[in-house]
Every structure is written in structure tokens, then in C-alpha cells.
């Protein structure tokens, strides 16, 4: 999967992608002039996202007594609470996570 620095709000992630110096049109957000990250050849973000994802528990692994009203989607947490992504649809966030992390 290919995405760009402008798909993110997080300064550290944006900087890491810019440092790869691969520019072009982003197929994820459509930006014409951005720095690109290709999950087929780049793996720098894997450790960041694996560490972040490890903080969460899959719903299927929660104890039976856990209040289900407190459950939320990982993509929503990263989009709205962590503010990592730059207003891209949650489907794209899910796709990025699946392609970047070996934890999912």
C-alpha cells in the first residue's frame, strides 16, 4: 500500500516519511505533491504502529464482565483520540494499519 506524509497529523510520522525522499501523487488521499511511503518496500513505521497497537486488547479477548459500552474501534481511537491521521476515512486508516503492522 502507498500513502503519504499528508495522510498523517503526527509530526514524527510525517518527518519519517519525508526523510525517505520518495515523492509523487498519493493514491490514498489524492494529494498531488507529497512524500510517499510504500509498505511493500518501507518498514520504518512498523515498530511505531506495533507498539501502539499492543496497548489495545481485541474485543474477543476481553473478559466476559467487561462493559461492552466501553469498547471502541481501534481506527476510531487513532483517528479521533490520538489524532495520528489527517482526516482520512476510517476505512483507509484500517487499510494502512493492516499494511503497516504485523500485529493485526
VEXVEXBA-850606 format. One line per 3 residues: number of its first residue (from 0); for each residue x, y, z of N, C-alpha, C. Coordinates in Angstrom, 2 decimals. Example, Ala and Ser with C-alpha at 12.3 -4.5 7.8 and 13.67 -1.06 7.14 Angstrom:
BEGIN
0> 13.19:-5.69:7.80:12.30:-4.50:7.80:13.20:-3.30:7.80 | 12.85:-2.25:7.08:13.67:-1.06:7.14:12.90:0.03:7.87
//
This chain:
BEGIN
0> 0.85:-1.18:0.00:0.00:0.00:0.00:0.89:1.24:0.00 | 0.42:2.27:-0.68:1.14:3.53:-0.73:0.27:4.63:-0.12 | 0.88:5.38:0.79:0.24:6.55:1.39:1.30:7.61:1.56
3> 0.91:8.79:2.06:1.89:9.88:2.10:1.94:10.57:3.46 | 2.88:11.48:3.58:3.04:12.24:4.81:1.80:13.08:5.12 | 1.05:13.48:4.11:-0.13:14.31:4.34:-1.34:13.51:4.81
6> -1.23:12.20:4.82:-2.29:11.35:5.37:-2.24:11.37:6.90 | -1.17:11.94:7.46:-0.94:11.93:8.90:-0.92:13.33:9.50 | -1.30:13.40:10.76:-1.17:14.63:11.54:0.07:14.56:12.43
9> 0.47:13.36:12.79:1.59:13.15:13.71:2.90:13.63:13.09 | 3.57:14.54:13.78:4.79:15.17:13.28:5.91:14.15:13.07 | 6.07:13.23:14.00:7.15:12.25:13.89:6.95:11.33:12.68
12> 5.74:10.88:12.47:5.47:10.02:11.33:5.65:10.78:10.02 | 5.15:12.02:9.97:5.31:12.84:8.77:6.80:13.03:8.44 | 7.59:13.29:9.47:9.02:13.51:9.29:9.72:12.25:8.78
15> 9.35:11.12:9.33:9.94:9.85:8.90:9.65:9.60:7.42 | 8.42:9.84:7.00:8.04:9.63:5.61:8.77:10.63:4.70 | 8.85:11.88:5.11:9.56:12.88:4.32:11.03:12.49:4.15
18> 11.62:11.92:5.19:13.02:11.53:5.16:13.34:10.46:4.13 | 12.33:9.73:3.68:12.54:8.70:2.65:12.74:9.31:1.27 | 12.32:10.57:1.11:12.51:11.35:-0.12:11.98:10.66:-1.37
21> 10.82:10.06:-1.23:10.13:9.46:-2.37:8.86:10.29:-2.57 | 8.82:11.05:-3.65:7.68:11.94:-3.82:6.83:11.56:-5.02 | 5.58:12.06:-4.99:4.65:11.78:-6.07:3.22:12.02:-5.63
24> 2.28:11.47:-6.38:0.87:11.60:-6.06:0.44:10.46:-5.14 | -0.25:10.82:-4.08:-0.70:9.83:-3.10:-2.00:9.17:-3.55 | -2.01:7.85:-3.70:-3.23:7.16:-4.08:-4.24:7.05:-2.92
27> -3.81:7.30:-1.70:-4.70:7.18:-0.55:-5.51:8.45:-0.32 | -4.85:9.60:-0.31:-5.57:10.86:-0.06:-5.73:11.71:-1.31 | -5.00:11.38:-2.38:-5.11:12.09:-3.64:-4.23:13.32:-3.77
30> -3.43:13.64:-2.76:-2.56:14.80:-2.84:-1.57:14.64:-3.99 | -1.43:15.68:-4.77:-0.59:15.65:-5.97:0.91:15.70:-5.69 | 1.30:16.39:-4.63:2.72:16.65:-4.38:3.05:16.32:-2.93
33> 3.38:15.09:-2.67:3.65:14.67:-1.29:4.77:13.64:-1.26 | 5.23:13.33:-0.06:6.24:12.30:0.13:5.53:10.98:0.39 | 5.96:9.94:-0.28:5.26:8.66:-0.26:5.95:7.62:0.60
36> 5.13:6.73:1.12:5.59:5.57:1.89:4.94:4.35:1.24 | 5.74:3.37:0.87:5.24:2.16:0.23:5.49:0.99:1.17 | 4.42:0.38:1.66:4.56:-0.71:2.64:5.22:-1.96:2.06
39> 5.30:-2.04:0.73:5.98:-3.18:0.11:7.50:-3.07:0.24 | 8.01:-1.83:0.32:9.47:-1.66:0.40:9.94:-0.93:1.66 | 9.06:-0.19:2.31:9.42:0.54:3.53:8.83:-0.16:4.75
42> 9.60:-0.22:5.83:9.12:-0.90:7.04:9.40:-0.08:8.30 | 9.77:1.18:8.10:10.15:2.04:9.22:9.01:2.29:10.21 | 7.78:2.33:9.74:6.64:2.62:10.61:6.14:1.41:11.39
45> 6.59:0.25:11.01:6.10:-0.99:11.61:6.29:-0.99:13.13 | 7.46:-0.64:13.61:7.72:-0.67:15.05:6.84:0.33:15.82 | 6.60:1.50:15.21:5.76:2.51:15.86:4.33:2.00:16.02
48> 3.78:1.47:14.94:2.40:1.02:14.99:2.24:-0.27:15.79 | 3.20:-1.17:15.73:3.11:-2.39:16.54:3.11:-2.05:18.03 | 3.94:-1.09:18.43:3.97:-0.67:19.83:2.65:-0.04:20.26
51> 2.11:0.79:19.40:0.85:1.46:19.70:-0.30:0.46:19.78 | -0.37:-0.43:18.83:-1.45:-1.42:18.78:-1.38:-2.37:19.97 | -0.18:-2.64:20.46:-0.04:-3.55:21.60:-0.67:-3.01:22.88
54> -0.99:-1.72:22.90:-1.66:-1.12:24.05:-3.14:-1.49:24.13 | -3.66:-2.05:23.06:-5.09:-2.36:22.97:-5.34:-3.85:23.03 | -6.52:-4.20:23.47:-6.94:-5.59:23.57:-8.05:-5.85:22.56
57> -7.94:-6.91:21.77:-9.04:-7.23:20.85:-10.33:-7.52:21.64 | -11.44:-7.14:21.08:-12.72:-7.33:21.76:-12.93:-8.79:22.11 | -12.52:-9.69:21.26:-12.69:-11.12:21.51:-11.89:-11.63:22.70
60> -10.89:-10.86:23.13:-10.05:-11.27:24.27:-10.45:-10.60:25.58 | -11.47:-9.77:25.54:-11.91:-9.08:26.76:-12.63:-10.06:27.67 | -12.53:-9.89:28.99:-13.25:-10.77:29.91:-14.76:-10.58:29.77
63> -15.52:-11.58:30.12:-16.98:-11.55:29.95:-17.63:-10.40:30.72 | -17.01:-9.98:31.83:-17.60:-8.93:32.67:-17.27:-7.51:32.20 | -16.43:-7.39:31.18:-16.04:-6.06:30.69:-17.25:-5.36:30.07
66> -17.45:-4.12:30.43:-18.59:-3.33:29.95:-18.45:-3.07:28.45 | -19.32:-3.66:27.66:-19.24:-3.56:26.19:-19.48:-2.14:25.69 | -20.11:-1.31:26.47:-20.33:0.08:26.04:-19.02:0.88:26.03
69> -17.98:0.34:26.67:-16.67:1.00:26.69:-15.78:0.57:25.53 | -16.27:-0.33:24.70:-15.49:-0.84:23.58:-15.58:0.13:22.41 | -14.44:0.37:21.77:-14.43:1.21:20.57:-13.48:0.60:19.55
72> -13.62:1.03:18.33:-12.78:0.54:17.25:-11.40:1.18:17.32 | -10.37:0.40:17.03:-9.00:0.90:17.03:-8.85:2.06:16.05 | -9.45:1.95:14.89:-9.34:3.03:13.91:-9.92:4.33:14.45
75> -11.04:4.26:15.16:-11.64:5.47:15.75:-10.74:6.06:16.83 | -10.13:5.21:17.62:-9.21:5.68:18.66:-8.04:6.45:18.04 | -7.46:5.88:16.99:-6.30:6.51:16.36:-6.66:7.77:15.58
78> -7.85:7.76:15.00:-8.30:8.93:14.23:-8.70:10.10:15.13 | -9.50:9.82:16.15:-10.12:10.90:16.91:-9.49:11.19:18.27 | -8.96:10.17:18.93:-8.36:10.40:20.25:-6.86:10.65:20.18
81> -6.16:9.90:19.32:-4.72:10.05:19.22:-4.34:11.10:18.17 | -5.24:11.40:17.28:-5.01:12.41:16.24:-3.75:12.10:15.41 | -3.59:10.85:15.05:-2.43:10.43:14.27:-2.66:10.69:12.78
84> -3.89:10.46:12.35:-4.21:10.58:10.93:-4.85:11.92:10.62 | -4.71:12.33:9.37:-5.16:13.64:8.94:-6.48:13.55:8.17 | -7.55:13.29:8.86:-8.90:13.32:8.30:-9.07:12.47:7.05
87> -8.53:11.27:7.08:-8.81:10.32:6.01:-9.89:9.38:6.53 | -10.66:8.76:5.65:-11.75:7.88:6.11:-11.24:6.71:6.95 | -12.06:6.26:7.88:-11.65:5.17:8.77:-11.32:3.89:8.00
90> -11.94:3.70:6.83:-11.61:2.52:6.01:-10.16:2.58:5.55 | -9.69:3.78:5.22:-8.30:3.96:4.80:-7.35:3.75:5.98 | -7.76:4.21:7.16:-6.95:4.00:8.37:-6.81:2.51:8.62
93> -7.90:1.76:8.52:-7.85:0.30:8.71:-6.91:-0.35:7.71 | -6.99:0.10:6.47:-6.13:-0.45:5.43:-4.66:-0.15:5.70 | -4.38:1.08:6.12:-3.00:1.45:6.46:-2.49:0.57:7.60
96> -3.30:0.42:8.65:-2.89:-0.40:9.80:-2.61:-1.84:9.40 | -3.47:-2.42:8.58:-3.25:-3.80:8.14:-1.97:-3.94:7.32 | -1.63:-2.91:6.56:-0.46:-2.98:5.69:0.84:-2.62:6.39
99> 0.75:-1.83:7.47:1.96:-1.39:8.19:2.31:-2.36:9.31 | 1.31:-2.83:10.02:1.56:-3.61:11.24:1.46:-5.11:11.00 | 2.36:-5.84:11.63:2.27:-7.29:11.59:1.47:-7.81:12.79
102> 0.91:-6.89:13.58:0.14:-7.25:14.77:-1.33:-7.51:14.49 | -1.77:-7.14:13.31:-3.22:-7.28:13.00:-3.49:-8.43:12.08
//
